[in-house]
Amino acid sequence: MKIFQTRRGALRLTAAALAISLGATGAMAQTKGGTLNTIVQPEPPLLVLGLNQQSPTQYVASKIYEGLLTYDPDLAPQPGLAKSWETSEDGLTYTFTLQDGVTWHDGEKFSSADVVFSVDKYLRQVHPRVRPILNTYLESVTAPDDQTVVFKLKSPFAPFIQLFGTDNMTIVPAHIYEGTEFATNPQNQHPIGTGPFMFESWERGSAITLVKNPNYWKDGLPYLDKIVFSIIPDSASRAVAFEQGQIDVLRGTDVDPVDVSRLENLDGVEETTKGTEMYSTITSMIMNERELPFSNKQVRQAISYALDRDFMVQTIFFGIGKPATGPISSTLPFYDGDVPKYDYDLDKARELIKESGVDLSAHPVKILDYPYGSTWARLAEYVSQQLKQIGFTVDIEATDAGGWAQRVGNFDFDTTFHFSDQFGDPAIGVSRLFVTSNIVKGSPFANNAGYSNPEVDEIFAKAASSTSREDRQELYTEAQKILVDDAANIYLFENQNVTLYKDSVHNLITSGVGTNSNFETVYIDDAK
């Protein structure tokens, strides 16, 4: 039987194991139908993956769209829209055989032509993580027939097989998007995918509703009839809605950390930190390094000394998290904690400001608030206070999720925060934030800081192409030391996401992407 560990230390059976232990007739009789009530926070600007990669968009749209593969909790690839795949001995050719009988939500047939279009035209243009990888490594993607797709690489890219999930290699319908302006296509307001759930409605400021796809290519799935993502702006109100039974699921960012310990101890509530293995998220403070004061390395180092990471985790986030040491999470392969240390030291910070020669009074800065709730507002207030203690003049600017994405994507900010997902390998989730080639406008998840170091560019390129794990470790160790010394970002803490859910909900966390899975096997036990 498969088990997983919760934060309270109890071992809990997965729904699949429970069904076996109880007997299929008793458990499976209750798998069909029902509505799952959950939260999307904040309200996403749109629901088309690729065009937007913010967390709320991923959460909702991962039920609508699909990728060629999915990934289990150990991040091993599993069939998705592809039923099988082969890799050549030289690591340059990947051949995928697609599932039979797949249709888009509008009834059109899904084929290899959709995959070729999505990868070679759509994602190459719009996706902030995948675009630089495709443009650097992909020589061609072709369709020998309707059921086969062949990827040929210019040179090896070690984690290429990790790219094919919904959040990276999203497959979109060619018949909807080909020959159009992707960002302004009217169909963006009514997304069409191949997934187990279809878009039904979006009442702005109220709720997004998805309904069961009656023609889903997996027989008998999904179990649920409907998923409702309620939009509740106030964190306290979200907690009350869960407590009163109006909401079945809360993700880690849906309520303030102070409420998590109270809610997880309620009767009939389960919790887990599983399901974030693919992401290994780190929160950083990013700065616009194109001009003073943040173009000066000593100023950036001073800020790193001025921030107490333990205080952030323990006081602002109520112990949910872990201080970060650098750009790679400690849960990710190739992490190395032997990097320059920035212990909390205001005197050292002031000394570095003095040595920098930068007149901070001539360069007032604004912190663009991170629009994910009151906890993040408190983080901005804390950072503002600390910056003022070392000589900065600081204001805080409020914004919503769409405004934040637009401002950061257009480099229209002084400093802000972001939590970045690492996707199982630094070549996918980390290098994109620092390589010079990814300083591109239009996405908030590229190298928005404008950091540029040719040595780092070369290291990341070598590490991505190397087939030797030892060589990759050596290269990533070197990159971490440089990026920490340069204070390319201010690395704050590793996020820990706690998912809370009613014990009537089963199969919620079944993969390495957690609640960003497609929920095809989620069901509600009406007897609870």
Disulfide bonds with the S-S distance in Angstrom:
none
